Amino acid sequence: MEKKRIVSVSFQYAGKLFDFDATNLELSDREQVVVETERGKSLGTIIGLVREVDPANCQAKLKTILRKADQHDIEMADKNAGREEEALKFCKKRVRERKMEMKLVRAEYLFDGSKIVFYFTADGRIDFRELVRDLAQHFRTRIEMRQIGVRDEAKMVGGLGCCGRELCCSSYLRNFAPVSVKMAKAQGLALNPSKISGQCGRLLCCLGYEYDTYNELRKNLPKCGKKLNLPDGPADVIALNVLAQKITVADKDGRREIHIDDIHKSQKDVAAIVQQRPSRPAAKTGEREKTANEETKTPRRPRRRGGRGNQPRNPNQQAQQEKRQTGGNKKPVVAKGEERPVEPKSEDQKTARPRRRNRRRPRRRPEQGSPQDQN
């Protein structure tokens, strides 16, 4: 199966890359070409070299490159760029007259001049139908209003960053990567919005450039607040210098900065000194078990019976316990016709309160209804 010749094309400086079918054209890097897009014909710049890709690994429908750009195409593009400034000024004038809460960023003419695209930013949704009518009547062409974010605005406008260089998004950064405050914390930066925010008002894109490096170097360093055993004595870690691989410790002598290699070396020396110390003579097995049992052994509390010590709840229980001990609970055998001997009651049994039996309540019979209810 024949491989497809694919090349990447960009339509803006540091813009996104789109793949196109190069067909049989001989193309080189940074060469301008005319391509067919969904919006019509456009003038783009080739980024990189042509590469051959298996048809199964590429997109199903790829637009083709029509031709290489000639002098006439370049002059038409320059003419459209000059008309874009006039269109933007007129649109800003209409926005001020209608008092619309939107900020116009850029106007873009298509290559063939069949449409003008206006890019703007706004906090919410804007009803610009009347504005589009005014623009269409003035320019006699199709009008498109496209809302963009603050990062895209900074990319189109450009400028200088806090480092003094051109903005990354407008110079070489083609795609925006997610940035979080966690990256600023890992690098030890002050969490001041004015310090870590860019021209767009969002977090600086450069926070993510060294984030992986900081995480890799931090693995060799102890955390802040950890206690270390140094040859001079115990010390607490109070600050870290990740790039220099140094930590600041506080001990009895004050604060000082130590390299992490020196700490590892000192800890090895301390461990060697501990191993050289004579160990205590081990006790015999029997003595060691005996002392361990004596230390862990605790006096056992006597088990209670009846809920109140060992004393029976009433005198009858005491008499029953005495019978069980003496074997008096066995009933004497009595022949037929003879009377069972009656045992005399003790003084405790005479004075004991007789047990009260629970009397069962009679069932309530269902009340009979009136003759009218039965009928």
Secondary structure, DSSP 8 states (H G I E B T S, - for coil): ---EEEEEEESSTT--EEEEE-TT----TT-EEEEEETTEEEEEEEEEEEEEE-GGGS-SS--BEEEE--HHHHHHHHHHHHHHHHHHHHHHHHHHHHT-S-EEEEEEE-TTSSEEEEEEE-SS----HHHHHHHHHHH-SEEEEEE--HHHHHHHH--B-TTSSB-HHHHT--S-----HHHHHHTT----HHHHB-TTSSB-GGGGTSHHHHHHHHTTS--TT-EEEETTEEEEEEEEETTTTEEEEEETTEEEEEEHHHHHHHHHHHHHHHHHS-------HHHHHHHHHHHH--------STTSTTS-SSHHHHHHHHHHHHTTTS-----TTS--------HHHHHS------------------HHHH-
